[in-house]
Amino acid sequence: MAGMPFDDEHAPLYSLGQVAEMLQVQQAFLRRLDQHDVVSPHRSPGGQRRYSRHDIGLLQHVTSMTGQGMTLNAVRRILELEQEVRELRAALKRLS
């Protein structure tokens, strides 16, 4: 039997309102993160934002950083650098 969508952490299952309630943030904050390319959720066929469990984990990380006073530009750069570090570690692991 094939895995169910909720088994996939990247499956876009949650609406903007659900995620805002889960994280106790304003929906406008989540929209702003999308507009500034900090966290870009999937879109439903009707254009509604849909978040995965992976997106929600990332949003928790972002919310923590903004709660510490970081700007969205700074958060976006940190996320880029964290991704670069993950890629470099994977490359080093392949070489060893």
C-alpha positions as CSV (number, residue, x, y, z in Angstrom):
1,M,0.0,0.0,0.0
2,A,1.3,3.4,-1.0
3,G,2.1,5.9,1.8
4,M,-0.7,8.3,2.7
5,P,-0.2,12.1,2.1
6,F,0.1,12.8,5.8
7,D,3.0,10.3,6.0
8,D,5.0,12.7,3.7
9,E,6.5,15.6,5.6
10,H,6.5,17.6,2.4
11,A,2.8,17.1,1.5
12,P,1.0,20.4,1.5
13,L,-1.9,19.6,3.9
14,Y,-2.4,22.7,6.1
15,S,-4.1,26.0,5.3
16,L,-2.9,29.4,6.3
17,G,-5.5,29.7,9.1
18,Q,-4.6,26.3,10.5
19,V,-0.9,27.1,10.6
20,A,-1.4,30.5,12.0
21,E,-3.4,28.9,14.8
22,M,-0.9,26.2,15.4
23,L,2.0,28.6,15.7
24,Q,-0.1,31.3,17.4
25,V,0.9,34.0,14.8
26,Q,-1.1,36.3,12.7
27,Q,-2.1,35.2,9.2
28,A,-0.6,38.5,7.9
29,F,2.8,37.4,9.3
30,L,2.7,34.2,7.3
31,R,1.7,36.1,4.2
32,R,4.5,38.5,4.7
33,L,7.0,35.6,5.0
34,D,5.7,34.3,1.7
35,Q,5.9,37.8,0.0
36,H,9.5,38.2,1.2
37,D,10.5,34.7,0.0
38,V,11.4,33.6,3.5
39,V,9.0,30.6,3.6
40,S,7.1,29.9,0.4
41,P,4.3,27.4,0.8
42,H,2.7,25.3,-2.0
43,R,-0.4,26.7,-3.7
44,S,-3.6,24.8,-4.1
45,P,-5.2,24.7,-7.6
46,G,-7.3,27.7,-6.4
47,G,-4.2,29.6,-5.3
48,Q,-4.6,29.1,-1.5
49,R,-1.4,28.7,0.5
50,R,-0.9,25.1,1.7
51,Y,1.8,24.2,4.2
52,S,3.6,20.9,4.8
53,R,4.9,19.7,8.2
54,H,8.4,20.6,6.9
55,D,7.2,24.2,6.2
56,I,5.7,24.4,9.7
57,G,9.0,23.3,11.3
58,L,10.8,26.0,9.2
59,L,8.2,28.5,10.3
60,Q,8.8,27.7,13.9
61,H,12.5,28.4,13.3
62,V,11.7,31.7,11.6
63,T,9.3,32.7,14.3
64,S,12.0,32.1,16.9
65,M,14.5,34.3,15.0
66,T,12.1,37.1,14.4
67,G,11.1,36.9,18.1
68,Q,14.8,37.6,18.8
69,G,14.6,40.8,16.8
70,M,16.0,39.7,13.4
71,T,14.7,41.3,10.3
72,L,13.2,39.2,7.5
73,N,16.2,40.0,5.3
74,A,18.5,38.6,8.0
75,V,16.3,35.6,8.5
76,R,16.3,34.8,4.8
77,R,20.1,35.1,4.7
78,I,20.5,32.8,7.7
79,L,18.3,30.2,6.1
80,E,20.4,30.4,2.9
81,L,23.6,30.0,4.9
82,E,22.1,27.1,6.8
83,Q,21.2,25.4,3.5
84,E,24.7,26.0,2.2
85,V,26.2,24.4,5.3
86,R,24.0,21.3,4.9
87,E,25.1,21.0,1.3
88,L,28.7,21.4,2.1
89,R,28.5,18.8,4.9
90,A,26.8,16.4,2.5
91,A,29.6,16.9,-0.1
92,L,32.2,16.3,2.6
93,K,30.5,13.1,3.7
94,R,30.4,11.9,0.1
95,L,34.2,12.5,-0.2
96,S,35.1,10.6,3.0
